[in-house]
Amino acid sequence: MTLLSDRTADIRALLGRHPGAAWAAGDPEGAHTETLPPRLPGTADLPATADLPATADLPATVDLPATADLPATVDLPDAPARADAAGAPDAPGGVFDVDGLTAVLALWPVVGSLVDEGALHLHTPLSAYGEPAPAGLTAHHLLTRPDGAPALTALAETLGGRPLAELAATRVWRPLGMTGTGRAHGALRAPLADLVRFLCHVSAPADPPAPAGPTRSWIAESLRIRTGELTPARGLLWQPAPHGVWAHPAPEPGGPAVWVCPRRLRWALLLPGAPAPAGLRGAFREAVFAPAPVPPPLTAAPRP
């Protein structure tokens, strides 16, 4: 039984009280996306759903001519003023405010690309790169701290020579086919299809030499405990969760979050549409990743 058949009803029941929420989940057998429209007086809350088979037309890579003059950033259509709610759709085309996920959608893969090319060594003090920092502070320290993103962004921009959004567009988003992802109105925005592409890649990265997104080695290094016996345990901008899952939640309470389970090749994302109540992200994670209950064994009827 697939994720779509045995989990969707429970997830809908959980999120049905949160108009404007959007979610997606998938594994090798397929993917499902769903957006709940904002509640309007006199209208029913009918979800907009999309079932994506495992062979959905979501290109893993985009072939770019070597001589093409391509912009460094992705220009999104003009949209109304930024929505206040984290993860809320703010354009008719279904583009979502995912600014709270900038660290995982842009910073984490860009840092990985700098590590892979040898421009950055995680355990080298930041002072060696000309960055003002306390003595001994390294990129590894920043990647395992919840407050390390600003300094890490400055480091990535110094080493990459461009703003983070431009680095992500050329190194991550465009190669993965995330053509709708970019900064607009001062925030990062993306359609659900682009987020699905990203998480499909993270949960099951393509084998080399495909030059698309985070490499298999960077993902493996990130999705393991990097803090020893310290608590809370951390990976590299990811944190462990139950059921073999790794999570990256937005820093604001009740904001969006993404999850991957490398062992089961399953992934999920939640865009609450409004600040979610405490416990919603955990309940959604359980609905997607918790093992299905094992039915009790059948027992033979007693003989008369």
TINU-698528 format. One line per 2 residues: for each residue z, x, y of C-alpha. Coordinates in Angstrom, 2 decimals. Example, Ala and Ser with C-alpha at 12.3 -4.5 7.8 and 13.67 -1.06 7.14 Angstrom:
BEGIN
7.80/12.30/-4.50; 7.14/13.67/-1.06
END
This chain:
BEGIN
0.00/0.00/0.00; -1.02/1.44/3.37
0.93/1.83/6.56; -1.10/-0.96/8.12
-0.20/-3.47/5.45; 3.47/-2.70/4.90
4.72/-1.71/8.36; 2.76/-3.59/11.02
4.63/-6.89/10.76; 8.00/-5.18/11.19
6.77/-3.18/14.19; 5.33/-6.29/15.84
8.61/-8.09/15.38; 10.46/-5.16/16.94
8.19/-4.82/19.97; 7.39/-8.48/20.49
10.14/-8.75/23.10; 8.63/-5.93/25.18
5.50/-7.17/27.00; 3.24/-4.37/28.16
4.27/-2.06/25.34; 1.63/-0.14/23.41
1.93/1.69/20.13; -0.14/3.41/17.52
0.55/4.80/14.08; -1.54/6.28/11.33
-1.94/8.48/8.31; -4.91/9.66/6.22
-5.56/6.10/5.07; -6.16/4.79/8.59
-4.71/4.10/12.00; -3.61/1.07/13.96
-3.26/0.61/17.72; -1.78/-2.36/19.51
-1.13/-3.28/23.14; 1.03/-6.17/24.23
-0.17/-7.66/27.53; 2.31/-8.20/30.36
4.03/-11.56/30.16; 2.44/-14.06/32.55
3.86/-17.52/33.34; 2.45/-20.09/30.99
0.67/-17.62/28.74; 1.48/-16.43/25.26
2.13/-12.82/24.43; -0.89/-12.10/22.26
-1.29/-8.46/21.18; -4.57/-6.66/21.53
-4.97/-4.87/18.23; -7.39/-2.43/16.73
-7.48/-1.32/13.10; -9.08/2.08/12.73
-10.23/3.16/9.26; -9.67/6.71/8.17
-13.31/7.43/9.02; -13.22/5.85/12.46
-15.72/7.21/14.97; -13.25/9.47/16.72
-15.02/12.82/17.07; -12.83/15.76/16.24
-14.77/18.05/18.58; -17.19/17.83/21.46
-20.20/20.15/21.47; -20.72/21.59/24.94
-23.84/23.50/25.97; -22.99/27.10/26.72
-24.59/26.89/30.16; -23.28/23.49/31.17
-21.55/23.31/34.54; -18.54/21.25/33.61
-15.68/20.33/35.94; -12.35/21.94/35.19
-10.57/18.60/35.18; -11.39/15.12/33.92
-12.02/12.59/36.66; -10.68/9.16/35.85
-11.93/5.95/37.50; -10.07/4.77/40.54
-7.08/2.67/39.56; -4.40/0.72/41.39
-1.30/2.49/42.62; 0.77/4.18/39.93
2.75/1.82/37.77; 6.50/2.29/37.95
6.98/1.64/34.25; 6.63/4.64/31.98
3.63/4.25/29.71; 2.34/1.13/31.48
-1.43/0.55/31.61; -2.62/0.81/35.19
-6.36/0.33/34.91; -8.58/-2.38/33.37
-10.03/0.19/30.96; -6.70/0.67/29.17
-5.68/4.01/30.67; -1.93/4.57/30.38
0.54/6.50/32.48; 1.69/9.23/30.09
3.13/11.60/32.66; 6.39/11.71/30.70
4.48/13.30/27.81; 2.88/16.09/29.87
5.01/18.72/28.11; 3.63/17.88/24.67
0.08/16.85/25.64; -0.60/19.73/28.02
2.10/22.42/28.23; 2.83/22.87/24.52
-0.80/23.32/23.38; -1.69/25.50/26.38
1.26/27.82/25.65; 0.12/27.92/22.02
-3.37/28.97/23.06; -1.91/31.79/25.19
0.18/32.95/22.23; -2.80/32.79/19.87
-4.94/34.93/22.16; -2.17/37.50/22.65
-1.63/36.83/26.35; 1.95/35.67/25.74
4.64/36.95/23.38; 7.48/34.51/22.89
10.26/37.09/22.74; 9.12/39.26/25.65
11.28/38.80/28.79; 9.58/36.74/31.48
10.15/39.55/33.96; 7.50/41.55/32.08
4.95/38.94/33.22; 6.05/39.14/36.85
8.01/35.88/36.69; 11.34/35.67/38.55
13.86/34.92/35.81; 17.34/35.93/34.64
17.43/39.16/32.68; 16.37/38.68/29.06
15.06/35.12/29.46; 11.99/34.59/27.26
9.37/31.92/26.63; 11.09/31.23/23.33
14.27/30.30/25.20; 12.33/27.90/27.45
10.49/26.29/24.54; 13.78/25.44/22.83
15.52/24.01/25.89; 15.00/20.49/27.26
14.98/21.80/30.84; 12.58/24.69/30.29
9.29/22.94/31.13; 9.08/23.77/34.88
9.52/27.52/34.39; 7.26/27.46/31.35
4.56/25.66/33.35; 4.72/28.33/36.06
4.38/31.03/33.39; 1.39/29.33/31.75
-0.35/28.92/35.10; 0.26/32.56/35.97
-1.14/33.81/32.68; -3.97/31.29/32.56
-4.91/31.69/36.22; -5.34/27.94/36.78
-3.23/24.80/37.17; -1.84/23.39/33.93
-4.08/20.29/33.95; -7.20/22.45/34.22
-6.02/24.73/31.43; -5.30/21.74/29.21
-8.67/20.14/29.99; -10.65/23.22/28.97
-8.45/24.47/26.12; -7.21/21.22/24.55
-8.43/17.86/25.77; -12.16/18.50/26.00
-12.42/20.35/22.65; -10.53/17.50/20.94
-12.81/14.88/22.51; -10.05/13.51/24.78
-12.56/12.72/27.52; -10.44/10.03/29.19
-7.37/12.22/29.67; -6.61/13.80/33.04
-4.52/13.62/36.17; -5.09/10.76/38.62
-2.89/9.37/41.38; -0.49/12.25/40.82
0.22/11.55/37.13; -1.21/12.28/33.71
-3.15/9.36/32.27; -4.85/8.79/28.93
-6.30/5.97/26.81; -4.78/5.20/23.42
-7.87/6.55/21.64; -7.28/10.00/23.15
-3.63/9.99/22.12; -4.69/9.04/18.59
-7.09/11.99/18.49; -4.35/14.36/19.61
-1.77/13.18/17.07; -4.30/13.07/14.22
-5.02/16.71/14.94; -1.35/17.74/15.16
-0.47/16.00/11.89; -3.50/17.40/10.04
-5.11/20.24/12.06; -8.68/21.22/11.32
-9.25/24.45/9.46; -10.65/27.42/11.41
-13.10/28.18/12.87; -13.05/24.77/14.60
-11.99/25.70/18.17; -10.20/22.45/18.89
-6.67/22.05/20.16; -3.47/23.60/18.81
-4.04/25.90/15.85; -2.51/25.35/12.44
-0.30/28.43/12.88; 1.03/27.30/16.28
1.83/23.84/14.93; 3.63/25.32/11.93
5.64/27.68/14.16; 6.58/24.81/16.47
7.61/22.29/13.83; 10.46/24.28/12.32
14.02/24.96/13.43; 13.95/27.78/16.00
17.58/27.63/17.19; 19.43/28.89/14.11
22.87/27.31/13.75; 22.98/26.07/17.33
23.08/22.36/18.02; 21.14/20.34/18.81
18.48/21.86/16.59; 15.12/22.43/18.24
11.60/23.49/17.44; 9.18/24.62/20.12
9.15/21.63/22.51; 9.68/19.39/19.46
12.94/18.25/17.92; 13.74/17.28/14.33
14.37/13.65/13.42; 15.19/11.84/10.16
12.72/11.52/7.26; 11.05/14.91/7.85
9.79/13.77/11.25; 9.41/15.81/14.44
9.74/14.02/17.77; 8.86/14.66/21.37
10.40/12.00/23.62; 9.81/11.82/27.35
12.80/13.15/29.28; 13.53/9.87/31.02
15.71/7.41/29.05; 13.61/4.68/27.46
10.34/6.48/28.17; 7.40/7.10/25.82
7.61/9.25/22.73; 5.44/10.70/19.95
6.31/11.59/16.36; 4.61/13.50/13.54
5.55/13.96/9.90; 3.59/16.93/8.53
4.73/16.31/4.94; 3.29/12.80/4.89
0.52/13.43/7.46; 1.83/10.41/9.38
2.10/10.12/13.15; 3.14/7.52/15.71
3.41/6.95/19.44; 5.26/4.43/21.58
4.53/3.58/25.20; 7.25/1.06/26.07
5.52/-0.35/29.16; 8.89/-0.54/30.92
12.12/1.41/30.55; 13.08/0.57/26.99
16.62/-0.40/25.97; 18.75/2.16/24.21
17.84/2.40/20.57; 14.26/1.12/20.78
12.66/4.51/20.18; 14.90/5.13/17.18
14.24/1.66/15.76; 10.48/2.14/16.16
10.67/5.53/14.42; 12.54/3.95/11.52
10.01/1.12/11.26; 7.16/3.62/10.95
8.68/6.47/8.94; 11.67/5.22/6.92
10.92/5.20/3.18; 10.15/1.81/1.76
13.10/0.37/-0.18; 12.83/0.84/-3.91
12.97/-2.48/-5.77; 15.64/-2.74/-8.43
14.42/-2.12/-11.97; 13.53/-5.13/-14.02
16.06/-5.98/-16.68; 15.32/-7.78/-19.87
16.59/-11.33/-20.10; 19.62/-11.66/-22.43
18.82/-12.86/-25.89; 19.94/-16.38/-26.65
END
